[in-house]
Amino acid sequence: MDHFHVPGLAVAVFDATTIDALAFGHASLDPPIPTTPGTIFDCASTSKSLTAAAVGKLTEQHPHISWATSVTALSPGIFVLPSADITLEDILSHRSGMPRHDESCLGVHSATPDTPRSVTANLQRLVTSAAPRTRFQYCNLMYTAASHVVEAVSGVPFAEFLRENFFAPLGMHDTHVQPSAVLAAGLEARFAVPYAWDDDEDGDDSSDKEREEKGRYRSLARLEQPEGQGAGSVQSTVRDFARWAQAVMVRGQAGASGEGVLSERTFAALVAPRVVVEPSATEEGDEERLAPLTSHRLYALGWEVESYRGRRIVRHDGCVNGFGSLVLFLPALQFGLVVFGNATRAADLAPVLAMEVVDVALGVRDERVDWLAWVEGGGGEGERGGEAEGGAVAKDPERGWYRNAGYHDVVVEVRDGELFIDATDRSMPFWINFEHLAEDRKFVAHLKDDEGEFALLAAEFRLDEAGEVCSLGIAFVQEMDNYLVWFERTEEPT
């Protein structure tokens, strides 16, 4: 925990009939409150498994709905994509052809905050980057669209649908949707505080190790994201979430956890693989992207499936502002675990801990994988963006309002001598500082979020025939090489 700078951690271990939970560290540092098995965390993207299950419930309640049903047919005029045959199965397995587009979504602090319905309607204004069913592209917005479909078909709010069909039947009494629901239930004292770790930046002579050793925790705001429901936003304890994972593992069989929640057939459908997550790892010389002794990972419906040492693992991880999570189980062993932590790097700590436990469960004694070394080595993952080449910083000509139909308005300002965008009105708040390259109107956009994480994106300002700045392009869509999202210069709204 100290290595990854995670102040608090909770772990639940389960088999087909029992659940045990442990907790370590602090749910809050100031005031100091210890983490317990009853501490509530943001589950982040592990929430997706419940969204897929909610859609599965629709297929059981409505005979005309199946996994192959067109989403457009269930949300006519709202869900509009170039291909009209995008199915429920497609959006839940990330093979709709739509890339992430996370930065397009407006949060609760916007003057015009998004809702699940508006997020779904806005998809038609966003570019697709692949034909349907040809490529895995993780897309949070499609899970929000799935939650909108649940509301449109059932006629009840998504949170209520989950509570009636899953939380209540499974005894998940400490599980809620959105942080505000946890507070409304009077559970603030048990609600983990999210944290980021800031390395000490005083003085350029300090080494990276010295700066890290002198660092400190900084509390973050819990993210209220009604516009992101379905993709995340479930708040739960490890014990509660283990009840859900246990139900999926045993497939709701008679006398077991989850009996009657979903049919065995629907449970099986949730974990049936649909698409290869990392097809590039099949290319010669790129095998290092695979975890040691692990197969290519496949995506099912809100779950990922892989083989490790010849055993099938069903899993999903999650990461959001100040929280990290992982849930996994091995069907053949009828064994699983849930790990929640209150720092983003808990998402790195969780697989290290989980896979060490899996090795113990498998009885591995020799040739143990050094999971810490593999995770710290990046796990084969590449970095987003590239390095800037330097150059002077441009100023006033670029200042002003810019608009893209799908990404809405951005305002370019000058702060501390640099071009700057404050996008804290977004669902996932961020800031951008522009660094001017020596070549023409090209820039590097330094994107930073509340935790200080950086991404380097290509950016460009274009001039009109009169030599005036008329548009701004930013490479928000990392799945598309050399593609910029273009914002046209506009007047400030009145």
Phi, psi and omega in degrees: 000319177295321181300318182266000181057058176244112184289328184220144183214139174232141183225132172242135176242135185219154168240204185291338186230340186235157177225129173240145183223146176227160179217153184219150173074211189235133172284333176217140178266331181215100003285156180290119178230122182291148172287140177229168174300342179266005177292138182262132180236159168284123184282348180054223189286352172296344175299335185301329180298327178286326177296314178299321178294324178297319176295321176301323177297322177300320181294334178277327183276337185232105185302335182278356181253132175223175177300335182270004180291138177295132177294324178300324179295332181268344179220063184296137179080348179253304177273101183231116177232163180307325177258126183277357185256022175293127186256169174303318179299322181295314184287334181274346178249012175060040178233030182281346186095353181266126175283190191296301182056030182301325185289353180280346191270129181269134184265189186292341181269001177283155174294334178228073185298145177285160172233167175305324179293315182290326175298317179295316180293330183284346181303327182293345180263002182251145183283140170270157184236006178199158174288151179304141173065022179248346188201140174281124175219109183299127185219103177300323185298328180291329176287327172294320176299322178297321178294325175296319178298318178301316180293318183294320182281317185278333182080010178233155178302148184303316181299320179292322179298316178296319182296315183290323188262342184228304186299309182294311181298329182269358182074027179273067189284345179256019183250133184218168176248121183083143176303324182299328179289326176295315180294320180295333179277002179075028185251021183301324182296339180254006186267118181297143175271130178282145183227152168240155177252123179254118173293150178290123183253013181283114176087134181275352184277347182286144176283165177302320180295318180294320179296321179294318182295333180264009182287181184207156175281147175228126180287148180241165175281140171289135185274113171273114187227068176300331178286348181250011181301150183093317176279334181194212171081358172283133179246128187203172171261162179295327180291316178299313184292331175296328176299319179292312181297322178298318179298320178293319182298316182271357177060034174060031182294155183307131179081000182249172178302136177087005179303126178087349179290312174219160176288158177300325179296318180291318176304317180296323180296327182298328185251012177278122184298142179241328189205150177283128183289316186235072184297334181296338179290350176277350181281145181299133179088356182246019184292342182293348177288343179274144174294153181303136176059026186237143179284177169298142180273139179243149178255134177258238178237092183079006178222152171251150183229133177212170176244131178232121183053036178082004180247138179282133175242132174251130190204168166198142177248174181207150180206125178209164183329095175082012178220146173222149186209159174204136172230135177208158173207156177249105184303320183294328179269349186051054183216140178201176177206158177235134179232124176236141176218157184256050167204150184300325181288359168299335176292339174270322178294320186303311180292330176297309179297313184298315183287331172296318178294320178299317178300321177296315181297328180276355180075025180283124179245317180258161178054045177288141177283137173276087186293327177297315180296321181292315179295317181292338176280003178096354179057025180081001183279142178271168178266151179275131175086189181221189183266145176284155181255006177088179180130168182287159180260125176283164185228256197300321187303333184271350184296143176142186181265141178225147185224137169234137186303320182273330183259000174069207186265143167230152180240121177268122180240178171243121177230129180053038176079008181235148171294141193211141172238127173262107181246038179284000173276000183277162178300319173247092190301144177205168174231156176228129167251135182260131174248122184281129175273166183291339186270111167050232185256024183269143183226166164250126178267115177271104182267129183228138177252187187295340180266002179085008181286141182248147164227143179252119184239144173292145178212157182205138170256133179254153179251150174272186184296336179273001180083012179265146177295125185239343182202159180229129176244135179227137183277065180289334186265089186293342179286348183242113180294137174061023178255129177247139171278120187261129176251127179270141180294139184216173177278152176297131180301145179259000000 
